[in-house]
């Protein structure tokens, strides 16, 4: 399985018991969707390795208490602490309406109600306080804040993100 075919679910945060159980931090708004998984991919040195789950249960909201097959003591658990975990993209719950996954809108046209189509979404920058669409218009990169108030519609059929942006936001780049 390649990393591009997967989504980041969280990371193995810490040991839970001397029997090899660990707590996995789930980076999701709906941790209960992942309570009964059979397996996950654990990243080691940029490679994804399948780990099968013997038992799992929710622990304090964002954590999943997991006992992996072949991880039966603290020493084996230490080897996977801090490792990111992934699942195949097809296991993502389908979103509708104006909710979307960041990877889903890459390559979509972005359209302003006033200006029309002004570029193609190249990536999403979520390292700042406010996530940004990184839009390419010719050779010009335009940063568009991902604010719910500005978002009019996610048109999956026509691969467009339609927004109602404040006057001057796009124009200052062009």
C-alpha positions in Angstrom: 0.0 0.0 0.0 1.4 3.4 -1.0 1.0 6.4 1.3 -0.7 8.4 -1.6 -3.5 5.7 -1.5 -4.1 6.3 2.3 -5.2 9.0 4.7 -3.6 9.9 8.0 -5.7 8.7 10.9 -3.5 9.6 13.8 -0.4 8.4 15.7 0.5 5.9 18.3 0.9 8.2 21.3 1.9 6.1 24.3 1.9 2.7 26.0 -1.1 1.7 28.0 -0.2 -1.5 29.7 2.7 -3.9 30.3 0.9 -6.3 27.9 1.8 -4.2 24.8 -1.4 -2.2 24.6 -1.0 1.3 23.2 -3.1 4.5 23.0 -3.6 5.8 19.5 -4.5 9.5 19.1 -7.2 9.7 16.4 -7.1 12.9 14.4 -10.8 12.9 13.6 -14.1 14.5 14.7 -15.7 11.1 14.8 -13.4 8.6 16.7 -16.3 6.2 17.2 -16.2 5.4 13.4 -12.8 3.7 13.9 -13.5 1.7 17.1 -13.9 -1.7 15.3 -11.1 -1.7 12.8 -9.4 -5.0 11.8 -6.0 -3.4 10.9 -4.1 -0.2 10.2 -1.0 0.7 8.4 1.9 1.9 10.6 4.5 4.1 9.0 8.2 3.1 9.6 10.9 4.9 7.6 8.4 6.1 5.0 7.0 2.5 4.5 3.6 1.4 5.5 3.4 -1.8 7.4 0.1 -3.6 8.1 -0.7 -4.2 11.8 -3.6 -6.3 12.8 -5.8 -5.4 15.8 -6.7 -8.0 18.4 -8.8 -5.6 20.5 -9.6 -1.9 20.6 -11.9 0.4 22.5 -12.4 4.2 22.8 -10.4 5.9 25.6 -11.0 9.5 26.7 -12.6 10.9 23.5 -9.7 11.2 21.0 -7.8 8.0 21.9 -8.2 4.4 20.9 -6.8 1.8 23.2 -5.4 -0.9 20.9 -3.8 -4.3 21.3 -2.0 -5.2 18.1 -1.2 -8.7 17.1 2.5 -9.6 17.8 2.9 -6.6 20.2 2.7 -8.4 23.5 5.0 -6.4 25.8 6.3 -3.0 26.6 9.5 -3.4 24.6 7.6 -4.2 21.4 5.2 -1.3 22.1 8.1 1.1 22.5 9.1 0.3 18.9 5.9 1.8 17.5 5.4 4.8 19.9 5.2 8.0 17.9 4.5 6.2 14.6 1.8 7.7 12.3 -1.1 5.4 11.3 -3.0 5.3 8.0 -6.0 3.7 6.5 -6.9 3.2 2.7 -8.7 6.2 1.2 -11.7 4.0 0.3 -12.4 3.7 4.1 -13.1 7.4 4.5 -16.8 8.1 5.2 -18.4 9.9 2.2 -19.0 13.6 2.8 -21.9 15.5 1.2 -22.9 19.2 0.8 -20.2 21.7 1.7 -18.1 19.3 3.8 -15.0 18.0 2.1 -11.7 16.3 2.6 -8.7 18.4 1.8 -7.3 15.8 -0.7 -10.7 15.7 -2.4 -10.6 19.2 -3.9 -7.1 19.2 -5.2 -7.3 19.9 -8.9 -10.8 21.5 -8.6 -11.4 24.9 -10.2 -12.1 27.7 -7.8 -14.8 30.2 -8.7 -15.8 33.5 -7.1 -19.4 34.6 -7.5 -18.2 38.0 -8.7 -15.1 37.2 -10.7 -15.9 33.7 -12.1 -13.2 31.0 -12.3 -9.9 32.4 -11.2 -7.7 29.3 -10.9 -7.1 25.6 -9.9 -6.6 24.4 -6.4 -3.0 23.0 -6.2 -2.9 22.2 -2.5 -4.1 23.1 1.0 -1.9 24.8 3.5 -3.1 23.8 7.0 0.0 24.8 8.9 -1.3 28.3 9.6 -4.0 29.4 12.0 -6.5 29.5 9.1 -6.3 26.7 6.4 -5.7 28.2 2.9 -6.5 27.0 -0.6 -3.3 27.4 -2.6 -4.6 28.4 -6.1 -2.6 28.7 -9.3 -3.7 31.3 -11.8 -1.2 31.1 -14.7 2.1 31.6 -12.9 0.6 33.4 -9.9 -0.1 31.7 -6.6 -3.2 33.0 -4.8 -3.9 32.1 -1.2 -7.6 31.9 -0.4 -8.7 31.5 3.3 -11.0 28.4 3.8 -13.7 30.2 5.8 -17.2 28.7 5.9 -18.8 32.1 5.5 -17.0 32.5 2.1 -17.8 28.9 0.9 -21.0 28.8 -1.3 -20.8 25.3 -2.7 -18.7 22.2 -3.3 -19.7 21.1 -6.8 -18.2 17.6 -7.0 -19.9 16.8 -10.3 -18.2 19.8 -12.1 -15.1 19.7 -9.9 -15.5 23.3 -8.7 -15.3 25.1 -5.4 -17.7 28.1 -5.5 -17.0 31.0 -3.1 -18.2 34.5 -2.3 -15.0 36.2 -1.5 -14.5 39.8 -0.2 -13.8 42.3 -2.9 -10.1 42.8 -3.5 -8.9 39.5 -2.0 -8.2 37.8 -5.4 -7.4 41.1 -7.2 -4.5 41.9 -4.9 -2.6 38.9 -6.4 -3.4 39.7 -10.1 
